[in-house]
Amino acid sequence: MRTLYHLWLHPFSRKVRIALAEKKLDFEQRIEKVWERRTEFLALNPAGDVPVLVEADGTTLANSQVICEYLEEVYPEINLLGFDPAQRAETRRLVSWFDVKFNREVTDNLVGEKLMKRFLKLGEPHGPSIRAGHANIHYHLDYIGFLTEKRRWLAGENFSLADVAAASHLSAIDYIGDVPWDEHQAAREWYARVKSRPSFQPLLEDRIPGFTPVGHYENVDF
């Protein structure tokens, strides 16, 4: 059986989970508490982080984008990158936007400071970082609205890894109730469409021990 090592609310793990589900690939999930630095896990990925995917034949892959690109090459029947070079380039650009820029400016400042820092007992949340995350998220939600004014999905007319990456980050932030959906109707409508996809439903069942999600978290229609 294919096995995915992941962690709750980790956007990069969520990205791979959605991609696997979109491609209708069966997989077993294992929570990996990366802070324990298990010898067996470090043998799979010396970097010590998740996600890590182990195929049934023992092929082991780390890094969410490496895994997703591998899935595109090995299981191409359902396309999540695009059907021509320009569209694939646009998908990759937007994946990088959310996995690098959004993660640095928003996810790390909100989920990292408000939830994971407490969970891992790494000290008190850093107030200026949280304020920066709250300010920065508006720019990104505006950008989602701008993109979906011209396209059905973020990178074009087809659902892609761009939508997967963006929704993976936003779903983690939505868990703690820090996405100002009421101020960004276009982004909210796009996210509702993502939430309604069968591949996304299992993510809404995730719970971090000791942390309850915001009330609308599971509701497809908010």
C-alpha positions as CSV (number, residue, x, y, z in Angstrom):
1,M,0.0,0.0,0.0
2,R,1.2,3.5,-0.8
3,T,1.9,5.4,2.4
4,L,1.9,9.2,3.1
5,Y,3.7,10.5,6.2
6,H,2.1,13.8,7.1
7,L,1.1,16.2,9.9
8,W,-2.1,17.9,10.9
9,L,-2.8,21.2,9.3
10,H,0.5,21.1,7.5
11,P,-0.3,22.8,4.1
12,F,2.4,20.9,2.2
13,S,1.1,17.6,3.5
14,R,-2.5,18.7,2.6
15,K,-1.4,19.5,-0.9
16,V,-0.2,16.0,-1.5
17,R,-3.3,14.5,0.1
18,I,-5.5,16.5,-2.3
19,A,-3.4,15.6,-5.3
20,L,-3.5,11.9,-4.4
21,A,-7.3,12.0,-3.9
22,E,-7.8,14.0,-7.2
23,K,-5.9,11.3,-9.0
24,K,-8.0,8.6,-7.3
25,L,-5.0,6.9,-5.8
26,D,-5.4,4.9,-2.7
27,F,-3.0,5.6,0.2
28,E,-2.5,5.0,3.9
29,Q,-1.9,8.1,6.1
30,R,0.5,8.1,9.0
31,I,0.9,11.1,11.3
32,E,4.6,11.8,11.7
33,K,5.6,13.9,14.7
34,V,8.6,15.3,13.1
35,W,9.9,16.9,16.4
36,E,10.5,13.4,17.7
37,R,13.1,12.8,14.9
38,R,12.5,9.1,14.7
39,T,15.5,7.2,13.3
40,E,13.2,5.2,11.0
41,F,11.7,8.3,9.5
42,L,15.0,10.0,9.1
43,A,16.1,7.0,7.1
44,L,13.3,7.8,4.7
45,N,13.9,11.5,4.6
46,P,17.2,12.8,6.2
47,A,15.7,16.4,6.1
48,G,13.3,15.2,8.8
49,D,10.2,17.0,7.4
50,V,6.9,16.0,5.9
51,P,5.3,15.1,3.5
52,V,7.0,11.9,2.5
53,L,5.4,9.4,0.1
54,V,6.4,5.8,0.0
55,E,5.1,3.9,-3.0
56,A,4.1,0.2,-2.8
57,D,7.4,-0.7,-4.6
58,G,9.4,1.2,-2.0
59,T,10.0,4.3,-4.0
60,T,10.4,7.1,-1.5
61,L,9.8,10.8,-2.3
62,A,10.0,13.9,-0.1
63,N,9.0,17.6,-0.7
64,S,5.4,18.3,-1.7
65,Q,6.2,19.7,-5.2
66,V,8.6,16.9,-6.0
67,I,5.8,14.4,-5.0
68,C,3.2,16.2,-7.0
69,E,5.4,16.4,-10.1
70,Y,6.1,12.7,-9.8
71,L,2.4,11.9,-9.5
72,E,1.9,13.9,-12.7
73,E,4.5,11.9,-14.6
74,V,3.5,8.5,-13.3
75,Y,-0.3,8.9,-13.1
76,P,-1.0,11.3,-16.0
77,E,-4.7,10.2,-16.6
78,I,-6.0,13.1,-14.4
79,N,-4.0,16.2,-15.3
80,L,-3.3,18.7,-12.5
81,L,-0.6,20.8,-14.2
82,G,-2.1,21.9,-17.6
83,F,-2.4,20.8,-21.2
84,D,0.2,23.0,-22.8
85,P,3.6,24.5,-21.8
86,A,2.2,27.9,-21.1
87,Q,-0.5,26.6,-18.8
88,R,1.9,24.3,-17.0
89,A,4.2,27.3,-16.4
90,E,1.3,29.4,-15.0
91,T,0.4,26.5,-12.7
92,R,3.9,26.2,-11.4
93,R,4.2,30.0,-11.0
94,L,1.1,30.1,-8.8
95,V,2.1,27.0,-6.8
96,S,5.4,28.8,-6.0
97,W,3.4,31.9,-5.1
98,F,1.4,30.1,-2.4
99,D,4.1,27.7,-1.2
100,V,6.8,30.3,-0.9
101,K,5.3,33.9,-0.8
102,F,2.0,33.2,0.9
103,N,3.6,30.7,3.3
104,R,6.2,33.2,4.3
105,E,3.9,36.2,4.5
106,V,0.8,34.6,6.0
107,T,0.8,30.9,6.9
108,D,4.0,31.0,9.1
109,N,2.8,34.2,10.7
110,L,-0.7,32.9,11.6
111,V,-0.7,29.1,11.9
112,G,2.9,28.9,12.9
113,E,2.7,31.6,15.6
114,K,-0.8,31.1,16.9
115,L,-1.2,27.3,16.8
116,M,2.0,25.3,16.1
117,K,4.1,27.3,18.5
118,R,1.7,26.6,21.3
119,F,1.3,22.9,20.3
120,L,5.1,22.4,20.1
121,K,5.7,24.5,23.3
122,L,8.1,26.8,21.5
123,G,7.2,29.9,23.6
124,E,4.7,32.7,23.3
125,P,3.3,33.8,19.9
126,H,5.1,36.8,18.4
127,G,2.6,39.7,18.2
128,P,4.2,41.6,15.3
129,S,4.3,38.5,13.2
130,I,0.6,37.8,13.8
131,R,-0.3,41.4,12.9
132,A,1.8,41.1,9.7
133,G,-0.1,37.9,8.8
134,H,-3.4,39.5,9.3
135,A,-2.4,42.5,7.1
136,N,-0.8,40.4,4.4
137,I,-3.6,38.0,3.9
138,H,-5.9,40.7,2.3
139,Y,-3.4,41.2,-0.6
140,H,-3.4,37.5,-1.3
141,L,-7.2,37.1,-1.2
142,D,-7.5,40.1,-3.5
143,Y,-5.1,38.4,-5.9
144,I,-7.3,35.2,-5.8
145,G,-10.3,37.4,-6.6
146,F,-8.4,39.1,-9.5
147,L,-7.4,35.7,-11.0
148,T,-10.9,34.2,-10.8
149,E,-12.5,37.2,-12.4
150,K,-10.7,36.1,-15.6
151,R,-10.6,32.4,-15.2
152,R,-12.8,29.6,-13.7
153,W,-9.9,28.4,-11.6
154,L,-6.6,30.1,-10.5
155,A,-4.4,28.9,-13.4
156,G,-7.0,28.6,-16.1
157,E,-10.3,26.8,-16.9
158,N,-9.3,23.6,-15.2
159,F,-8.7,22.8,-11.5
160,S,-5.0,22.5,-11.0
161,L,-2.2,22.2,-8.5
162,A,-2.4,26.0,-8.2
163,D,-5.8,25.7,-6.6
164,V,-4.6,22.7,-4.5
165,A,-1.7,24.7,-3.1
166,A,-3.7,27.9,-2.4
167,A,-6.5,26.0,-0.7
168,S,-4.1,23.9,1.4
169,H,-2.7,27.0,3.0
170,L,-6.0,28.8,3.4
171,S,-7.7,25.7,4.9
172,A,-5.0,25.6,7.6
173,I,-5.6,29.3,8.4
174,D,-9.3,28.9,8.2
175,Y,-9.1,26.2,11.0
176,I,-8.1,29.0,13.4
177,G,-10.7,31.4,12.0
178,D,-8.2,34.0,10.6
179,V,-9.4,34.2,7.0
180,P,-11.5,37.4,6.5
181,W,-13.9,35.8,4.0
182,D,-16.6,38.4,4.4
183,E,-14.3,41.0,3.0
184,H,-13.3,39.0,0.0
185,Q,-16.4,37.5,-1.7
186,A,-14.7,36.3,-4.9
187,A,-12.0,34.4,-2.9
188,R,-14.8,33.0,-0.7
189,E,-16.7,31.7,-3.7
190,W,-13.6,30.1,-5.2
191,Y,-12.8,28.4,-1.9
192,A,-16.4,27.1,-1.5
193,R,-16.0,25.4,-4.9
194,V,-12.7,23.8,-3.7
195,K,-14.3,22.7,-0.4
196,S,-17.1,21.0,-2.3
197,R,-14.7,18.7,-4.1
198,P,-14.6,15.1,-2.7
199,S,-10.8,15.3,-2.6
200,F,-11.0,18.1,-0.1
201,Q,-13.6,16.7,2.3
202,P,-11.2,14.5,4.4
203,L,-9.1,17.6,5.2
204,L,-12.2,19.2,6.9
205,E,-12.3,16.2,9.3
206,D,-8.8,16.9,10.6
207,R,-8.5,17.9,14.3
208,I,-5.4,19.0,16.2
209,P,-5.5,17.5,19.7
210,G,-6.7,20.2,22.1
211,F,-7.6,22.8,19.4
212,T,-11.1,23.1,18.1
213,P,-11.7,24.6,14.6
214,V,-13.8,27.7,13.9
215,G,-17.5,26.9,13.6
216,H,-17.8,27.2,9.8
217,Y,-14.7,25.2,9.1
218,E,-16.5,22.0,7.9
219,N,-19.4,23.8,6.1
220,V,-19.1,23.8,2.3
221,D,-21.3,26.9,2.1
222,F,-19.8,28.6,5.1
